[in-house]
C-alpha cells in the first residue's frame, strides 16, 4: 500500500519525454493582472525540517504543512509542520502507516491510513482521525485532495498497486463515484476546488486523458495529442494546470482556462517543465529544466516564467528544485537541496 502516487501521480513515471522546443517566456492571457516588478518579488526561505513526500503535499494560508516522513521499511507516516514544529498525525487502530496529502484553511488534513492488508481514506482534524469510507465493492482508497468546504477527492480501488482505480468524491458523508470517460477503465482524482469541481485523469493501458467532473458529470480536458495528459491543480476560478505529452513526443506544462489549452514556457534552455499548483491570483508553480532529474523550481505569472532561485537571497545555500504547491498568500512549498542535502522549503513573499 501507499505507493499509488508512484504509479499514477509519479512525477517521472507518467511523464518520461523531454521538451525539445524552447517556448518564449511571454505574458499569458487570462492570468493574474500585472504584478510588481521582478526585483520586488523576493521571498524569504524557511527550512521545513523533516517533511518528505510520497508525491502529494499541502500548505494552507496559516503556513501549516501536511506531508510525510519515510520509515526504514520504505513506507511513510503522516505529519504536520507548523512554526518549526513537527506533529505526528497517527493512523487508524490496527494500521501501521499513514500519508497526508492535502490541508485546507481550517487545518483539516486528508490522506490515507494503511497496513499490509488495508488502505483507507482518512481525515484528520483537531487531533482526531476519522475514516471517510470506501465506495461499495472496493477494498482500498485514499483522499488526495481537499477543499475549504471539507469535500475530499481521490481514488478507490481493488488493486493494491493502484494501477486501476475509480475516482471518488467524499462529500460530508456521501461517497460519490466519479466515472472514467467513455471507453476508459480507470479514473483518478487529483484536485478539487471550493466550487466542488474535481479534476484528474481517465485512462486505460498506460494512456491517460485529462478529466474534470462537475456535480459528478465528467468531461474531457483536451491534451496535446501525445497519449498522456495529467491535470494536477485547480483554483477557485476553474483554471487548471498540469502537464501534457505532445504528439511530437515532447512534454509541456499546460494551463486550461475557459475551455482553452495553453502551453506554459520552460526556463531558457530547458527541455522539460511541469506545473503543479495554481492559486486564485493565477500564480502557478512547478519545475523546469533539462530533464526530470535536473530541474529548478519555477513560478509562472503574468510576466512569464521565473526561476525561484533568482527570487531568494543570494548565498542562502539553497538550490530550489521542485515547487509543489502555492497558497492564497503566495507562499510556496517545495523541495530542494540545502548545502547539498535534501530538504523541504517554504517561501514567503516579502
Secondary structure, DSSP 8 states (H G I E B T S, - for coil): ---HHHHTS-TTTS------S-------TTS-S----GGG--EEEEEETT-B-SS--EE-TT--EEEEEE-TTS-EEEEEEETTEEEE----TT--EEEEEEE-TT--EEEEEE-SS-EEEEEEETTEEEE----TT--EEEEEEE-TTS-EEEEEES-TT-SS-EEEEEETTEEEEE---TT-SEEEEEEE-TT--EEEEEEETTEEEEEEEETTEEEEE---EEEEEEEEEE-TT--EEEEEEETTS-EEEEEEETTEEEEE--STT-SEEEEEEE-TT--EEEEEEEETTEEEEEEEETTEEEEGGGGB-TTS-EEEEEEEEE-TT--EEEEEEETTEEEEEEEEE-
